[in-house]
Amino acid sequence: MNPIWKSIITQFILKKKNRKRHRKEYSNFELAKGYKELFIYVRRFVKDLFLIAIGVFSASFGLKGFLLTNHFIDGGATGISLLISVLTNIPLHWLIVGINIPFIILGYKTMGRLFTIKTIIAISALSIVLALVEFPNVTNDNLLVALFGGLFLGAGIGFAVRGGSVIDGTEVLAIFLSRKLGATMGDVVMMINVIIFSTAAYFLGIEIALYSMVTYFSASKTLDFIVEGIEEYIGVTIVSSHSEDIRQMIIHHMGRGVTIYSGKRGYGKKGESKEVDIIYTVITRLEITKLTTEIEKIEPTAFVVMNRVKDTKGGMIKKRPLH
C-alpha cells in the first residue's frame, strides 16, 4: 500500500484523536471504509466547485452584462459594492472582495471552516472573472436590465449556495444577527436592504432605486427557485383510525414511501386517548390535491398537517413507477 495514501486515510478520514498512535495498523475493512469516505468527500467537493463555477459566471454576466453599465444595484453586499462602484468609480472586483471580508470572518465563526474555504474560493473567483472576462452590454432597456440582471445574479447566488458557499455575505450577517437579536432572517435582510435602497434613492435618484428594487425581487425569486428546486416538496402528517388503508394507498396508488410513528390520539370532552399509527410522507406540491382526495375517500375526518420541506435526500422521494 502506498504510505502517502495510508497517511491521508489514517489522519484525515479515520480521524483518530490520539496522534501518537499514527503507526497503528488498520484492518482491510477500516482502510476500505476510509477510501470510500475519501471518494465521497472528493466527489462532493468537485461537484460543489462545479456549482460554484456556474454561479460565478452567471453572477458575473448579470453584473457586467446588465447592472453595472446601467448603474443598477441589488440588495445585500453585492448591492453595496455596486453602489460604491457607481459613486466612486472603484473597480467592482476589488469592492466585491473588500465588502465581503467581514462577512467571511463572521462566516468562519458562524458556519465553520469548510463553508469559509468554499466562500473564499467563490468570492475570489467572482472577483477574478469580473476583472478579466469581458461581457457585452446586452441591453439598455431599464425593465429588461432589472429583470434579467436580477435573474442571472440570483441564479449565480443560488448555484453558489447549492455548492455550499455564498458570493453575497449578507445571509451570513442575517444568520448571526437573527441569533443575537431574536429576529428572523427575513427581518434582518429586509432591514439591511431598506438602508441600501434608501441610500440609492438619495444618490442615484428615485427611478434608479425603484428599478433596483425590481432587480432585487427578480434575483431573490430566482435564488429561491435554484435553491429549492423545480419541485416544491411538502411534508404531510396524517392521523387517522384507518392508517393502514392510507398507508397502502400512498405506497401503491401514489408511489410514495411513508414513515410510521406510534402515537396516541386525543379526542372527546374528557380527552380520552387511543393508540394510533401516525403516517408521514413527502410529496410534491402538484400532488396535494390528489393525496387529499384519496384520503377523503378513506376517511373524510382524518387529521392532516402539511409543511413545506426545503430539501430532501434519500428514501423514496422520486416517484417510483407503478404497475
N, C-alpha and C positions, 0 to 999 in steps of 0.2 A: 504494500500500500504506500502511496506517495505520502511522505511525512508532512508535507505542507498542507495537503487536504485534511490529513488526520488532525493536525493542529487547529485548523479552521473549525472543523466539526466539533472537536472536544471543547474548545474555548468559547466559540460563539454560538453554536447551535445547541449543544448539550447543556451549556450554561452551568457548569459546576461551580459552586460557590467557593470551594476551597482550592485556590490556585496552586497550592503546594503539592496537590495530588495530580498534576497535569500529566504525569508519566503512567497513570493507570491504564491498563489495557481494557478496552471496551469490547463487549461481545459483538458478534456479527449483527444481531438484532438492533443493538444501540447504534451501531455505525450506519446500518441501513436506514434507521429512523432519522439519523442526523442528515444523511444525504437527501432523504425525502423532504425534510423540513427546509434544508438549504435550497433545494429546487423550487419549493413553493415560494420562499422568500424572494429568490431571484426572479422567478416568473412574475410575481406580483409587482415587484419593483420596476421591471421592464414595462409592464402594462401601464403602471402609473406614469412612468416617464413619457410613454406614448400619448396618453391622455393629456398630460401637461403640455406636450409639444403642440398638439392640436389646439389646445386652449390658448397658448401663447400666440400662435399665428392668427387665430380668429380674433382675439382681442386687439392685436396689432393692426389688423386690417380695419376693424371697426374704428380704432383711434385715428390712424393716419389716413384712411380712405374716406372717412366721413366726418368725424367730430372735430379733429384738431384744425383742419383747414377752414372750417366754418365757424370756429370759436364756440362750439357747443361743449357742454360739460356733462358729467354724470354725477351720481352720488358717491359717497364714500371717499376712500383715499385716492382713487382714480380721479374723482371729480375735483378734489383739492389740487392734485397735480396738474390737471388740465387748466384749472382756474389760474393758478400761479404762472403756468407757462404762457397763457394768453396775456396776462397782465405784465409780465416781466421779460418775456422772450427767452427765459431759461429753457434749454432743451428738455423736452418731456422725459427722455430716457434717464436723465440724471434725477429728475424730480420723482419719478416712479420709485427709484431705489431709496432716495433720501427720505421721502414721506413715509415709506413702509418700514424703515429700520426700527422705529419704536414698536411697531406692531409685531415685527419679527421677534424682538426681545420679549415682548409680552406673550407671544405665542409659545415661546420656549417654556415659560413659567406656567402657562395655562394648558397647553395641548401636548407638550412633550417634545423630545429630541427629534424623532423621525419626522413629525409634522414640520418642525422648523427646518430641517435639512431640505425637505421637498419644497417648502415655501421659498427658501433661499434660491434653490435651483430655478423655480418658476419665475420669480421676480427678476433674477439676474438674466434669464433667457429672454424675458419680455423686454428688458432694457436694451439688450444686445440687438434684438430684432428691430426694435424701434429706431435704433441708431444706425443700423447697417442696411436694412432691407427697405427698398422704396416701394410704396404702394400708390397707385393712381388715385387722384381725387375723383371719386365716382360721380358725384352729383352736387349741385349747389342748391337744390330744392330743399327748403328748410324742413318740410314734413318728412320727405324721404330720408334726409340726413338723420333726423331724430329717430325715426322708426328703425331704419336698417343699421344705423350706427349703434343704437342700443341693442339690436338683435345680435350683431356679431360680437359686441363687447360682452353681453350677457352670456352668450354661448361660450366664449372664451373663459369667463369666470367659472361657468358651470363645469366645463371639462376639467379645469384645474382642480375644482372641488372633488370631482369624481376621481382624480388622481391623488387625492389625499393632501392637497395643498391649497393655498389661496394666492391670488395675484392682486387682491384688494384686502388690506389688513383690517378694514372696518369691522368685519364679522368677528375677528378675534377680540377687538376692543368691546364689541357689543356683548360677547360672552363674559368677558371679565367684569364689565360694569353691571351686567344683569345679576351676577353673583354677589357683587358688593352692595348694590343699591336695592336689590329685590325686585327690580323692574323686569319686564320681559325684553327679549332681544329685539322684538319689533319696535317697542317703545324707544329703546336706545338708538336704533338705526334711524328711526323717524326723526328723533331729536337732532342727531348729527346732520342729517340731510336738510332739515329746515334751516339750520345755520348756513350750510353750504349754498343752498339756493337763494337764501335771503342776501347773502354776500354777492352772489352772481347778479341778482336783480339790481343791486346798488351800483356795481362796477360795469356790468355789461348791458344793462337795460332789462326792462320787464319782458320784452318779447323773447330775447335770447333765454332768459331764465325759464319762461314757460315752455319753450321748445326743449330745453334741457330737462325739464320735469317729464316731458313725454319720452325723452331718451331714457331716463331712469326707469320709468314704468315698463318700457319695452325691454330693457335689459333685465329687470327683476323677473318679469314673466318668462323670458327665455331661460333665465337661470333656473327658475323653478321647474320648467319643462325638462331641461337637461338633467338636473339632479334627481328629480322624482321619476323621470321616465315617461314614456308614452302612455303606459297603462298605470292608472292610479289604483293602488291596492287598498282594499277595505277589509279590516278585521271584523268578523261577525261572531258575537257570543249569543248562543241560543239556549234558553232554559225552557224545557218542555217535558211534559209527562210522557210524550211519545218520542223520546230522544233516539231510540233505536231506529224507528222509521225515518226520522230526519237524517240520521247518520247514513243509512242505506241510500237515501235519496241523493245526498250530497256526493257520496262516493260513486254511485252507479249512474245517476242521472246527469249530474253536473261535472263529473270527472275531477273532483277536488279531494284533497286529503283533509282529514279532521283530527283534532286533538280532543280527548275526552277528559274532563275533570269530574271528580266525585265531589258533590256538594249537597247542601240542604236547601230546600225550597220553603220559604216562609210565607204563609198566607192566612187569611181569616182574621177575625177581630181579636182573637187571643194569641195570634202569632204562632199557630201550630206549624211545625216543621216536618218535612218529609224528604227522605233521601232521593236524590235525583242526579242523573248524569248531565253535566253541562258541556255543550258542544262548542268548540271554537274552530273556525275555518277562515281562510283568506281568499277573497275573490277580487275580481276587477270591478271597477265602477259600473261597467256596462252589464254586469251580471246581477246587479242588485235586484232589479225588477223580477227577473226570473227566479231568483232564490226566494224572495218574499212571497211570490205567487205559489211556489211549491210548498213552502212552509204553511201557508194559509190553507192549502188543500188538506194537509195532515192535521194541523191544529191551529185554528184561527186565533186563539188566545195565547199562543206561545210568546214568551218574553224575548225580544230580540234587541240587542245593542250593537251599533255599528260605529267603528272608529277608523279614521284614516291611518294607513300604515305608510311610513316614509320609504321603507325599503325592505326587501325580503331576500333570503338566501336559503337554498336547500329545500328539502321537503317537496311536496307535490304542488309547487307554485304554478309551473307551466301546465296548462290543461292537458291531460293525457287523452289519447284517442279512445272513444267509446265504441264498443262493438254491438 
